[in-house]
Amino acid sequence: MMLRRGFIVFLPRLVGLLVVACCSVSIVYMLACTPKGDDEQLALPRVHSPTGKEGYEAILQEREEQHRNYIISLKKQIAQLKAELQGRNEQLKNAQDQFPDSLNIQLDHSNPAKVQANLLAFLRSQIDKAEVHSGVKLSTEYAAVPFESFTLQKVYQLETGLTRHPEEKPVRKDKRDELIEVIELAVGSLNNPEADSNAKQRVYTASDFVEGIYRTEKDKGTLYELTFKGDAKHQFKKIVLFRPFGPVMKVKNENVNMADTLINIIVPLAKRASKFRQFMQNFRWASFQMDGRIHLTVVYFGKEQMNEVKSILENTSKSANFKNFTFIQLNEEFSRGKGLDIGARVWKGSNVVLFFCDVDIYFTAEFLNSCRLNTQPGKKVFYPVLFSQYNPSIIYGHHDSIPSLEQQLIIKKETGFWRDFGFGMTCQYRSDFINIGGFDLDIKGWGGEDVHLYRKYLHSNLIVIRTPVRGLFHLWHEKRCLDELTPEQYKMCMQSKAMNEASHGQLGMLVFRQEIETHLQRQKLSNKKT
């Protein structure tokens, strides 16, 4: 379409150019034929001279030849434009034939009625594609999309993760509003039957709702089947609803330049010199050698092992020729929130991305890029879900030796889990952290401060990006829950400790180890007898 319009605009210009060319020839011709003064020597032969007629004929023939060649060149260009326009039209037609629904909606904005009709046709086609009227052949049992069930008060779900329960009230507002809307629509449909009838109709309410099931196919929509009490015992009313997903729409297309985006990695620490040495080995590889656009801030509490930690930091920095680090020492009891808050506020440079990190975290250069791409000052903060490693001595207990750390960092259900109940590792611009009010400095010790900050961002107008990331790992370490913790902190600590050791299946193998060994011994005895 754009090429056709361009050609239409170009055609008058082409005609104008030809007119100008003809005028130029006429002017030259007139100048050549105009008699000159006696004191001037004529450049062209005179008419009455013996060679005048032949000279003019030669000049005109030459001019005609030049214009003829010019016109031929223009015709070739026009033919090329026509061929290119035809090719683009064929490409567009092929694309529309391949994706008739979504492209018709997006391309023909000059006709709103047609856009609306195409959109309705597309949404109806989504019902035909989904398993509403008939089943679809599946290649394996794992391809089936299960339903989840719900009542007025509870949702019964299969995908629970680590924080959701098999039975729970819909906590998320979008899920709660979705189910309320569906029930209200179903009640409205029951109270407004399509068939005209003079008979007195029963008035249905939400209290008549018995149960419902729903499932979402990500490329089609959500199917709901709701059951209500009928007019008599053992009679029911069933309403089937479908929320189709619309066509994909382009929202934004932008270039993102992160070449000068600096990340200030802030690590609060007390003791744990050996863990810090391991952290610096990973930090040196991911940050110095692979990335380079980073600053490290270590906030150290107390004096025990402080010299050893400072020595590790300085030696690693010297060997890598890295000077972008700050060491802050505080003579007080460890407080993770206070350490991160001080580390953020002590920065005096321009606005910078803050990555709040712990000493038992392993990250890659790819994660640092994700940290940059998912933060935007005044717009977005990043709360990645990291992969937490199980106890290697349990995971690899049946091996001859425990693999190296790099070989252990594999994302599988046997090796770890997505730590979706943790909010401590986060990336945000310093300006957003300061504007939100920072950490609650009244919280002491372990836990609680990260959730408090997370809720502040959720209550603001900033977009919170929460997603699992492949380049951020929590390394296993023995967790000790101190008696000094508050009951709520102690409960959170014990929950984290229980999750950290091994998978459900691996813990089951430990519980039934004696029974398994007894079975194996019986098998050996049985084999010897035979």
C-alpha positions, 0 to 999 in steps of 0.5 A: 500500500505504501509503495502504491501511494509512493508511486502515485506521488512520484508520477506527477513529478515525473511528468513535470520533469519531462515538461521541464526537459522539453522547455529546456530544449526549446530554450536552447533551440531559440538561443541557437537560432537568435541572430547575434550582434556584429561584434559577436562571433556566432557559436552555431552556423548561420541559416544562410551559410552553406552548412547551416541547414545540415548543422541544425539538422545534426544538432536536432538529431543529437538532441532527439537522441539524448531525450530518447535515451533519457525517456527510455531510462525513465521508462525502465525505472517506472517498470522496475517500480511497478515490478517491485510494487507487484512483488510487495502486493503478492507478499502482503497477499500471501501473509494475509492468506497465511494469517487471515484473522489477526492481520485483517484486524491490524491492517485495515484500520480505514474501515472500523466496521470491518475491523470489528467484524474481523475481530468477532470472527477471530474470537469465535474461531478461538472457540472452535480451536479450543476443546469446547465442542469436541476433543482434540487428539493428543500425542501423550498424556503430558500434553493434556491441559488439566482443569482446576475446580472452584467454589464460591470460597475456595480454589482447588489447584494442581500447580501449587509451587512452594507457596500456594496450597492445594486448597486456598482462597483466591488471594490474587485480585485478578484471579478473585475478580475473574471468578466473581465475574464468571459467576455473575455472568452465569447467574445473569444468563440463567435469569435471562433465558433466550426463549420467550416464555410467559411462565414464571421464571425462577430467580437464580443467585450466587448461592445456587452455585454448586461448583465450577471447573476452568482451564486456560490454553495460553494460545486460545483462551479460558474455558469455564463450566459452572454448575448450579442447583436445578428446579428439583432434587438431582437436577442441575443447570450447567453454563459453559463460558469461554473467554477467548484471547485476542490476536497478538498486538505490537505494543512497542519496538525500541532500541535499548543501549546498556553500554554505560549502565553501571550496577552497584552490587551491595553485599552485607556481611558478618564473618563468613570469610570462607563464603566470601572467598568463594563469592569473590571467585565467582564475582571475578569471573562474572563481573571483571572478565565477562561484564566490567560495568559493575561496582562492589560495595561490601558492608561489614558488621563487627571486627571478627574476621574483618581483616581476612575479608578485607584482604580477600577483597583487596587481593582479588581486586589487585590481581584483576586490576579492579578498583571499583569497590567500597568497603564499609565497616560498622561496629554493631549487630548484623542487620541485613536491611541496614547494611543494604540501606547504608550501601545504597545511600553512601553512593555519590555518583549518578543514578545507578542500578542497585543489585542487593545480593548475599554472600551465598549467591552465584550469578552469571554475566547473563543475569547482570544483563537481565538486571539492567534490562528489567529495571527502569528509573521511575518505571520498573523494578526487578524481583528475580526468582532464583534457583536454590540448590539442595544439599549436595551431600544428599543429591550426590550421596550415591556418587563417588565424589561431589562434582565441582560447583559449576557442574552442580548448577543445573536447573532440575527438580532433583538439584533444587527449586525455584525460591518463589518465597524469597524476595531478598535478591532484587535490582532497582535504580537508586532513585526508586529505592530512595523515593520509596523510603528504603528498608525498615531499619527497625527490623533486626537480624535475618528475614522480614526486611525484604518482604517489607520493601517488596510490599512498598513497591507493590503499593506504588505505581512502579511495575514489579517484574517477578520472574524465574531467571536462569543465571541466579543461584542460591548456594546451599549452606547449613541454616541455623535459626537462632533463639533470638529471632521473633516467632515470625522470623523463626518460623520463616527461618525453619520453613526455609531450612526445611525447603533447602535440604532435598526434594520430596522424593530424596527426603523420602529415600532417606526416611525409608533407607532402612527399609530399602537396605533390608529389601536389597539384602533379601534380594541378595540372599534370594539370588544366592539360593537360586 
